[in-house]
C-alpha cells in the first residue's frame, strides 16, 4: 500500500483544491500520511536528529542494555507487558520543562518544536476547513493546547521476536507529527486489517497521524488508527513525536455541524423532505437540527 504523500507547497495556487482534497482523503481513509514542503527547515531537522543520537550514545545506550529488560531478553525471556525503548519528554506548552532536558539537545529541540507547532496549527486549520468548519475550529476546541514531544530511541535488539518496540495503541490526543529515523524501520499502522510498514523517512518528510480527539471532534469522519513499533536487529531507530493535543481542561465533543439530527418524528422529516427533495441532503439535515433546537 502506498501511504498518502501531501505536498503542502502546492497549497498556494491552482493546485490548492487538489491538495486539500488529498489531505481530506488521507484523514478519512487512512488516518496517517507523509508531508512534504511542510516549512520546517532541513537543517533544524538534521541538527536535532544528530544531537539526540549523540545523547543516546553518550548517556542512554549503556544504561538501557544494563536494564532488567535487556538482561532478560539475553536469557531468552519473552517480554509481553513492556516496550523496548528509552525516551525523555519535552513539554513545550504550557509550562515548558526545557531545563529538564539534556543540555546537549536543549537549543536544537526548542528551535525544532517551535517550527513544528506552526505546522500543527496550519494542519488544524486545514482539517477544520476540510470538515466544513471554521478554520479556527480545532484550535479553539483544543485551547489552550498542550504541546509535548516524546524523544525515543528503539535500541538495536538481538531478539526482536521476544519484545515489541512499542505495543499497539492509538494516540489519545490530537495531531501527532513525527520526525523519524531515515535508515531503521519498525513503525507499522493497521489499515483494513493489515499492518502497513511505514518506511524510514525520505527527503526530510514529516509523518503525521491523527489522535482519538480528532476522531471525536470530526464525529468519526477522520480516523485515529492503531499503530505499533517492531524491535529491530539491524539498528537503533530514532523517533521524535510531537503531540498537538487539547489542553487538560478542554471539553471535547463532536462538532455540532457534523452531528446528524436526532430524536425527530419521521413524519416531520418526511413533510420537510417533500419540499426539499431535490436540494442538498446536508442542508436538509442541518435545517432539521435547527428546527429541533
MOCOR-V604390 format. One record per residue. N is the residue number from 1. RES is the residue in three letters. D_LAST is the distance of its C-alpha to the last C-alpha in Angstrom with 2 decimals. Layout:
n=N res=RES d_last=D_LAST
n=N res=RES d_last=D_LAST
This chain:
n=1 res=UNK d_last=44.90
n=2 res=UNK d_last=44.58
n=3 res=UNK d_last=42.06
n=4 res=UNK d_last=40.03
n=5 res=UNK d_last=41.49
n=6 res=UNK d_last=39.37
n=7 res=UNK d_last=41.44
n=8 res=UNK d_last=39.54
n=9 res=UNK d_last=42.39
n=10 res=UNK d_last=41.08
n=11 res=UNK d_last=37.78
n=12 res=UNK d_last=39.64
n=13 res=UNK d_last=40.62
n=14 res=UNK d_last=40.35
n=15 res=UNK d_last=39.65
n=16 res=UNK d_last=36.41
n=17 res=UNK d_last=34.19
n=18 res=UNK d_last=36.37
n=19 res=UNK d_last=36.39
n=20 res=UNK d_last=32.64
n=21 res=UNK d_last=32.37
n=22 res=UNK d_last=35.03
n=23 res=UNK d_last=33.23
n=24 res=UNK d_last=29.97
n=25 res=UNK d_last=32.02
n=26 res=UNK d_last=33.85
n=27 res=UNK d_last=30.74
n=28 res=UNK d_last=29.19
n=29 res=UNK d_last=32.41
n=30 res=UNK d_last=34.61
n=31 res=UNK d_last=32.91
n=32 res=UNK d_last=36.13
n=33 res=UNK d_last=38.29
n=34 res=UNK d_last=41.11
n=35 res=UNK d_last=40.86
n=36 res=UNK d_last=43.70
n=37 res=UNK d_last=44.30
n=38 res=UNK d_last=41.75
n=39 res=UNK d_last=43.35
n=40 res=UNK d_last=44.90
n=41 res=UNK d_last=48.61
n=42 res=UNK d_last=50.97
n=43 res=UNK d_last=53.40
n=44 res=UNK d_last=50.83
n=45 res=UNK d_last=49.86
n=46 res=UNK d_last=53.52
n=47 res=UNK d_last=54.47
n=48 res=UNK d_last=51.86
n=49 res=UNK d_last=52.74
n=50 res=UNK d_last=56.45
n=51 res=UNK d_last=56.19
n=52 res=UNK d_last=54.00
n=53 res=UNK d_last=56.51
n=54 res=UNK d_last=59.33
n=55 res=UNK d_last=57.77
n=56 res=UNK d_last=57.31
n=57 res=UNK d_last=60.97
n=58 res=UNK d_last=62.25
n=59 res=UNK d_last=60.12
n=60 res=UNK d_last=58.01
n=61 res=UNK d_last=59.90
n=62 res=UNK d_last=62.82
n=63 res=UNK d_last=60.85
n=64 res=UNK d_last=58.46
n=65 res=UNK d_last=61.36
n=66 res=UNK d_last=62.87
n=67 res=UNK d_last=59.73
n=68 res=UNK d_last=59.72
n=69 res=UNK d_last=57.37
n=70 res=UNK d_last=59.78
n=71 res=UNK d_last=62.79
n=72 res=UNK d_last=61.24
n=73 res=UNK d_last=60.59
n=74 res=UNK d_last=64.17
n=75 res=UNK d_last=65.23
n=76 res=UNK d_last=63.07
n=77 res=UNK d_last=60.41
n=78 res=UNK d_last=57.04
n=79 res=UNK d_last=54.10
n=80 res=UNK d_last=50.79
n=81 res=UNK d_last=48.64
n=82 res=UNK d_last=49.44
n=83 res=UNK d_last=49.16
n=84 res=UNK d_last=52.11
n=85 res=UNK d_last=51.03
n=86 res=UNK d_last=51.85
n=87 res=UNK d_last=49.43
n=88 res=UNK d_last=48.36
n=89 res=UNK d_last=45.03
n=90 res=UNK d_last=44.32
n=91 res=UNK d_last=41.33
n=92 res=UNK d_last=40.65
n=93 res=UNK d_last=37.68
n=94 res=UNK d_last=36.96
n=95 res=UNK d_last=40.38
n=96 res=UNK d_last=42.67
n=97 res=UNK d_last=45.47
n=98 res=UNK d_last=47.70
n=99 res=UNK d_last=50.76
n=100 res=UNK d_last=50.40
n=101 res=UNK d_last=50.92
n=102 res=UNK d_last=54.43
n=103 res=UNK d_last=56.09
n=104 res=UNK d_last=57.14
n=105 res=UNK d_last=53.60
n=106 res=UNK d_last=51.81
n=107 res=UNK d_last=52.11
n=108 res=UNK d_last=51.50
n=109 res=UNK d_last=48.44
n=110 res=UNK d_last=46.90
n=111 res=UNK d_last=47.54
n=112 res=UNK d_last=46.19
n=113 res=UNK d_last=42.92
n=114 res=UNK d_last=42.26
n=115 res=UNK d_last=42.39
n=116 res=UNK d_last=40.30
n=117 res=UNK d_last=37.46
n=118 res=UNK d_last=37.39
n=119 res=UNK d_last=37.19
n=120 res=UNK d_last=34.38
n=121 res=UNK d_last=32.34
n=122 res=UNK d_last=33.12
n=123 res=UNK d_last=32.00
n=124 res=UNK d_last=28.71
n=125 res=UNK d_last=28.11
n=126 res=UNK d_last=29.20
n=127 res=UNK d_last=27.11
n=128 res=UNK d_last=23.96
n=129 res=UNK d_last=24.84
n=130 res=UNK d_last=25.69
n=131 res=UNK d_last=22.28
n=132 res=UNK d_last=20.74
n=133 res=UNK d_last=19.70
n=134 res=UNK d_last=21.19
n=135 res=UNK d_last=24.74
n=136 res=UNK d_last=24.35
n=137 res=UNK d_last=21.47
n=138 res=UNK d_last=23.76
n=139 res=UNK d_last=26.04
n=140 res=UNK d_last=23.36
n=141 res=UNK d_last=21.90
n=142 res=UNK d_last=25.51
n=143 res=UNK d_last=26.55
n=144 res=UNK d_last=29.11
n=145 res=UNK d_last=30.38
n=146 res=UNK d_last=33.24
n=147 res=UNK d_last=36.05
n=148 res=UNK d_last=38.97
n=149 res=UNK d_last=41.73
n=150 res=UNK d_last=43.53
n=151 res=UNK d_last=47.07
n=152 res=UNK d_last=48.69
n=153 res=UNK d_last=51.90
n=154 res=UNK d_last=52.37
n=155 res=UNK d_last=56.14
n=156 res=UNK d_last=58.52
n=157 res=UNK d_last=58.77
n=158 res=UNK d_last=61.89
n=159 res=UNK d_last=60.15
n=160 res=UNK d_last=56.69
n=161 res=UNK d_last=56.51
n=162 res=UNK d_last=56.40
n=163 res=UNK d_last=53.34
n=164 res=UNK d_last=50.10
n=165 res=UNK d_last=49.76
n=166 res=UNK d_last=46.11
n=167 res=UNK d_last=44.48
n=168 res=UNK d_last=41.54
n=169 res=UNK d_last=38.10
n=170 res=UNK d_last=34.88
n=171 res=UNK d_last=34.21
n=172 res=UNK d_last=31.69
n=173 res=UNK d_last=30.62
n=174 res=UNK d_last=29.53
n=175 res=UNK d_last=32.11
n=176 res=UNK d_last=35.72
n=177 res=UNK d_last=38.57
n=178 res=UNK d_last=41.95
n=179 res=UNK d_last=45.39
n=180 res=UNK d_last=47.52
n=181 res=UNK d_last=51.15
n=182 res=UNK d_last=52.87
n=183 res=UNK d_last=55.47
n=184 res=UNK d_last=54.47
n=185 res=UNK d_last=51.82
n=186 res=UNK d_last=49.85
n=187 res=UNK d_last=46.09
n=188 res=UNK d_last=44.37
n=189 res=UNK d_last=40.81
n=190 res=UNK d_last=39.62
n=191 res=UNK d_last=38.69
n=192 res=UNK d_last=38.26
n=193 res=UNK d_last=40.22
n=194 res=UNK d_last=43.05
n=195 res=UNK d_last=44.01
n=196 res=UNK d_last=44.29
n=197 res=UNK d_last=46.81
n=198 res=UNK d_last=45.85
n=199 res=UNK d_last=49.15
n=200 res=UNK d_last=50.50
n=201 res=UNK d_last=49.10
n=202 res=UNK d_last=50.74
n=203 res=UNK d_last=51.05
n=204 res=UNK d_last=49.06
n=205 res=UNK d_last=45.84
n=206 res=UNK d_last=42.97
n=207 res=UNK d_last=41.25
n=208 res=UNK d_last=37.48
n=209 res=UNK d_last=35.32
n=210 res=UNK d_last=31.69
n=211 res=UNK d_last=30.73
n=212 res=UNK d_last=28.25
n=213 res=UNK d_last=25.66
n=214 res=UNK d_last=25.50
n=215 res=UNK d_last=24.88
n=216 res=UNK d_last=21.98
n=217 res=UNK d_last=20.37
n=218 res=UNK d_last=20.95
n=219 res=UNK d_last=19.40
n=220 res=UNK d_last=22.91
n=221 res=UNK d_last=23.66
n=222 res=UNK d_last=26.43
n=223 res=UNK d_last=28.85
n=224 res=UNK d_last=30.71
n=225 res=UNK d_last=34.10
n=226 res=UNK d_last=36.78
n=227 res=UNK d_last=40.02
n=228 res=UNK d_last=43.40
n=229 res=UNK d_last=46.70
n=230 res=UNK d_last=50.04
n=231 res=UNK d_last=53.14
n=232 res=UNK d_last=55.75
n=233 res=UNK d_last=59.54
n=234 res=UNK d_last=60.32
n=235 res=UNK d_last=58.87
n=236 res=UNK d_last=56.43
n=237 res=UNK d_last=52.94
n=238 res=UNK d_last=51.17
n=239 res=UNK d_last=47.39
n=240 res=UNK d_last=45.59
n=241 res=UNK d_last=41.85
n=242 res=UNK d_last=39.50
n=243 res=UNK d_last=36.05
n=244 res=UNK d_last=33.23
n=245 res=UNK d_last=30.83
n=246 res=UNK d_last=27.91
n=247 res=UNK d_last=29.26
n=248 res=UNK d_last=29.75
n=249 res=UNK d_last=26.90
n=250 res=UNK d_last=24.34
n=251 res=UNK d_last=21.11
n=252 res=UNK d_last=20.59
n=253 res=UNK d_last=17.63
n=254 res=UNK d_last=16.74
n=255 res=UNK d_last=15.49
n=256 res=UNK d_last=11.78
n=257 res=UNK d_last=13.17
n=258 res=UNK d_last=15.40
n=259 res=UNK d_last=13.37
n=260 res=UNK d_last=13.02
n=261 res=UNK d_last=9.99
n=262 res=UNK d_last=10.67
n=263 res=UNK d_last=11.10
n=264 res=UNK d_last=10.83
n=265 res=UNK d_last=13.77
n=266 res=UNK d_last=16.27
n=267 res=UNK d_last=17.40
n=268 res=UNK d_last=14.10
n=269 res=UNK d_last=14.47
n=270 res=UNK d_last=18.12
n=271 res=UNK d_last=17.75
n=272 res=UNK d_last=15.77
n=273 res=UNK d_last=18.33
n=274 res=UNK d_last=21.24
n=275 res=UNK d_last=20.25
n=276 res=UNK d_last=19.75
n=277 res=UNK d_last=22.21
n=278 res=UNK d_last=24.29
n=279 res=UNK d_last=21.70
n=280 res=UNK d_last=20.68
n=281 res=UNK d_last=18.92
n=282 res=UNK d_last=17.04
n=283 res=UNK d_last=15.64
n=284 res=UNK d_last=14.60
n=285 res=UNK d_last=12.77
n=286 res=UNK d_last=11.03
n=287 res=UNK d_last=10.09
n=288 res=UNK d_last=8.87
n=289 res=UNK d_last=6.49
n=290 res=UNK d_last=5.29
n=291 res=UNK d_last=5.58
n=292 res=UNK d_last=3.79
n=293 res=UNK d_last=0.00
